[in-house]
Amino acid sequence: MKRRKIMLVVCLFYMIAVVASSCFSTRINDEAMYSYFSKSNYPPQRHFYESIGRQLHYVATGDSLRQPVLFVHGSPGSWDNFKAFLKDTFLLQHCRLMSADRPGFGEAAKGGAEDELQLQAEALLPILKMQKQPVVLIGHSYGGPVIVQMAIMYPQYIKGLVIVAGAVDPDLEPSNWYRFPLKYTPLRWAMPAFFRSSNDELLPLEKELKRMKPNWDKIHCPVVVVQGGKDVLVAPGNAEFVKKQLPHVRVTTIWKENMNHFVPWSDPDLIVEGIKRVLELK
């Protein structure tokens, strides 16, 4: 019975992974990328770089002299989760727009995921160092704790944070017992590679959030939290947790009661609004 239950869970997650592969974790070739941006005044530019002993990747659009903005995807995910933002005409008037593939995903899939938030942050550090001024970071879902960790470790490079449906409160992390058989049994190899990466980094997330919790006082930039009341993947209470952890900085919450977890697709205007508030744009 126990084995049957595990197999049922694995089959369910495999089906979810197949659906997710078309939405959240893709490798878009150059032809498709340039076709998507064909009507934009700023063609996309691929950048490959070395960090934490591996080759990583991000895509950029816009004037390099303008305010840099970096989008960090969730789990699973890839840079093109934010491709619509990279050709947003309002943002391009004010910003240099970048979106990265985190380790284990997209063009950075080789080598699998990194399961420590500090390594996730370190992986993106070279992008911050390449910019001419501090960067605004946008992190969706698992990307939320990643950008928080970046702000803790590298405050000198960061202008502000936009945490979008971010899983940052260790006490609100759901039970993940099913992730252990997905990692430590042969069932692991029934899953797509990107889903293995997702499972590997999500399995220790509660422990990583507990490790990060005492260091929130090192954050000194303005923070915007975008959260929906109907989010069933990341508890809406995470928004209140951010405010409690940051009494010393300006925290703004953009709340939409009937919004789900998939904010970059369902309500992209709220993310743009979050960027505006960090930059005090109208």
C-alpha positions in Angstrom: 0.0 0.0 0.0 2.8 2.4 0.9 4.6 1.7 -2.4 1.4 2.2 -4.3 0.9 5.6 -2.6 4.4 6.6 -3.5 3.9 5.5 -7.1 0.6 7.4 -7.3 2.3 10.6 -6.1 5.2 10.2 -8.5 2.8 9.7 -11.4 0.9 12.8 -10.4 4.0 14.9 -10.2 5.3 13.5 -13.5 2.1 14.7 -15.2 2.4 18.1 -13.5 6.0 18.2 -14.7 5.0 17.5 -18.3 2.5 20.4 -18.2 5.0 22.6 -16.4 7.6 22.0 -19.0 5.6 23.9 -21.6 5.1 26.9 -19.2 7.9 27.2 -16.7 11.2 25.6 -17.8 12.0 25.8 -21.5 15.1 26.2 -23.6 14.2 28.7 -26.3 16.4 28.7 -29.3 17.8 31.8 -31.0 15.3 31.7 -33.9 12.3 31.6 -31.5 13.8 34.2 -29.2 14.5 36.7 -32.0 11.1 36.1 -33.5 9.4 36.8 -30.2 11.3 40.1 -29.9 11.1 41.0 -33.6 8.9 44.1 -33.0 10.9 45.4 -30.0 13.3 48.3 -30.5 15.8 46.4 -28.3 16.8 43.0 -29.6 17.7 40.4 -26.9 21.3 39.6 -26.1 22.4 36.3 -24.7 25.2 36.4 -22.1 27.1 33.3 -20.9 29.4 33.6 -17.8 31.3 31.6 -15.3 30.3 31.4 -11.6 30.5 28.7 -8.8 32.5 26.5 -11.2 29.9 26.3 -13.9 28.6 28.1 -17.0 25.5 30.2 -16.5 23.3 32.3 -18.7 21.1 35.3 -18.8 19.3 37.4 -21.5 19.3 41.2 -21.6 17.4 43.9 -23.4 17.5 47.7 -23.3 20.0 50.5 -22.8 23.0 49.4 -20.6 23.2 52.9 -19.2 19.7 52.8 -17.7 18.7 51.3 -14.3 19.4 47.6 -14.3 16.6 45.2 -13.4 17.2 41.4 -13.0 14.4 38.9 -12.9 14.9 35.6 -11.0 12.6 32.7 -11.8 10.9 30.2 -9.5 11.2 26.4 -9.4 10.9 25.0 -12.0 11.5 27.9 -14.4 13.8 29.6 -16.8 14.7 33.1 -18.1 11.9 33.2 -20.6 9.3 33.1 -17.8 9.9 36.9 -17.9 10.3 37.4 -21.6 7.2 39.6 -21.9 8.8 42.0 -19.3 12.0 42.2 -21.4 10.0 43.9 -24.2 7.7 46.0 -22.0 7.8 49.5 -23.6 7.4 51.4 -20.3 10.2 49.5 -18.5 12.5 49.9 -21.5 12.1 53.7 -21.3 13.7 53.5 -17.8 15.6 50.3 -17.4 18.1 47.7 -18.6 16.1 44.5 -18.3 17.8 41.1 -17.6 16.4 37.6 -16.9 18.7 34.7 -15.7 18.6 31.0 -15.9 19.3 29.7 -12.3 21.6 26.7 -11.9 19.8 23.5 -13.1 17.4 25.2 -15.6 17.3 26.5 -19.1 20.7 27.1 -20.6 22.2 26.5 -17.1 20.7 23.0 -16.8 24.0 21.1 -17.0 25.2 20.2 -13.6 21.8 20.2 -11.9 20.5 22.4 -9.2 22.2 24.1 -6.3 20.4 23.3 -3.0 21.9 26.1 -0.9 20.5 29.7 -1.1 24.0 31.1 -0.6 25.2 29.3 -3.7 22.1 30.5 -5.6 23.0 34.0 -4.7 26.7 33.6 -5.5 25.8 32.2 -8.9 24.1 35.5 -9.8 26.7 37.8 -8.3 28.7 38.3 -11.6 25.6 39.8 -13.2 25.4 42.4 -10.4 29.1 43.2 -10.7 28.8 43.8 -14.5 26.3 46.6 -14.0 27.1 50.3 -13.7 24.8 50.9 -10.8 22.9 48.9 -8.1 20.3 46.5 -9.4 16.6 46.1 -8.8 15.8 42.4 -8.2 12.5 40.7 -9.0 12.1 37.1 -7.6 9.1 34.9 -8.2 8.3 31.9 -5.9 11.6 30.2 -5.1 13.2 33.3 -6.7 11.9 35.2 -3.7 14.3 33.7 -1.1 17.1 33.8 -3.7 16.9 37.6 -4.0 16.5 38.0 -0.3 19.7 36.0 0.2 21.4 38.2 -2.5 20.3 41.4 -0.6 21.8 39.9 2.6 25.1 39.0 1.1 25.6 41.8 -1.5 23.7 44.9 -0.3 26.2 47.2 -2.1 25.0 45.9 -5.4 21.2 46.1 -4.8 18.8 49.0 -5.1 15.6 47.2 -4.2 13.6 44.0 -4.1 10.3 43.0 -5.6 9.3 39.7 -4.0 6.5 38.0 -6.0 4.6 35.2 -4.3 7.9 34.4 -2.5 8.4 31.4 -0.2 10.4 33.1 2.6 8.8 32.0 5.9 10.2 28.6 7.1 7.2 28.1 9.4 4.8 28.3 6.4 6.6 25.8 4.2 4.3 22.8 3.5 5.2 19.2 4.3 7.4 17.8 1.5 7.7 14.1 2.5 7.0 13.1 -1.1 10.2 14.8 -2.3 12.4 12.2 -0.5 11.4 9.2 -2.7 11.5 11.5 -5.7 15.2 12.1 -4.9 16.5 9.0 -3.3 14.8 6.1 -5.2 15.0 5.0 -8.8 11.7 6.9 -9.3 13.9 9.9 -9.7 14.8 8.9 -13.2 11.2 8.8 -14.3 11.1 12.6 -14.1 12.3 15.2 -16.6 15.7 16.6 -15.7 14.3 20.1 -14.9 11.9 18.6 -12.5 14.7 16.7 -10.7 16.5 20.0 -10.4 13.3 21.6 -8.9 12.9 18.7 -6.4 16.5 18.9 -5.4 16.4 22.6 -4.5 13.0 22.6 -2.9 13.7 19.6 -0.7 16.0 21.5 1.7 14.2 24.9 1.4 12.7 25.0 4.9 16.1 24.3 6.4 17.6 27.0 4.2 15.0 29.6 5.2 15.7 28.9 8.9 19.4 29.4 8.2 18.6 32.7 6.5 16.1 34.0 9.0 18.5 35.6 11.5 20.1 37.7 8.7 17.2 39.7 7.5 18.4 42.7 9.4 21.3 43.0 6.9 18.8 44.1 4.2 18.7 47.9 3.9 17.0 48.5 0.5 13.3 49.2 -0.1 11.2 46.1 -0.6 7.9 45.5 -2.4 5.9 42.3 -1.9 3.4 41.2 -4.5 1.0 38.5 -3.2 -2.3 36.9 -4.0 -4.9 35.8 -1.4 -5.7 32.7 -3.5 -2.1 31.4 -3.8 -2.2 27.7 -2.9 1.5 27.0 -3.6 3.0 29.7 -1.4 1.0 30.7 1.7 -0.2 34.3 1.5 1.1 34.8 5.1 4.6 35.1 3.6 3.7 38.7 2.8 3.2 39.6 6.5 6.4 37.7 7.4 8.4 40.0 5.2 7.0 43.1 7.0 7.8 41.6 10.4 11.4 40.8 9.4 12.1 44.3 8.0 10.8 46.9 10.5 13.9 49.0 9.6 13.2 49.4 5.9 10.3 50.6 3.7 8.1 47.6 2.8 5.2 48.0 0.5 2.7 45.3 -0.1 0.7 44.9 -3.3 -2.1 42.5 -2.5 -4.8 41.1 -4.7 -7.3 38.9 -2.9 -8.4 36.7 -5.9 -4.9 36.3 -7.4 -3.1 32.9 -7.6 0.6 32.0 -7.6 1.3 32.5 -11.2 1.6 36.3 -11.1 4.0 36.9 -14.0 1.4 35.4 -16.4 -1.9 36.4 -14.7 -1.1 39.8 -13.3 2.2 41.2 -14.9 1.0 44.7 -14.4 1.4 44.3 -10.6 5.1 43.4 -11.0 5.6 46.4 -13.2 3.9 48.4 -10.5 6.3 46.9 -7.9 9.3 48.0 -10.0 7.8 51.5 -10.3 7.4 51.8 -6.5 11.0 50.7 -5.9 12.2 53.3 -8.4 9.6 55.8 -7.5 8.4 56.1 -11.1 5.0 57.3 -12.2 
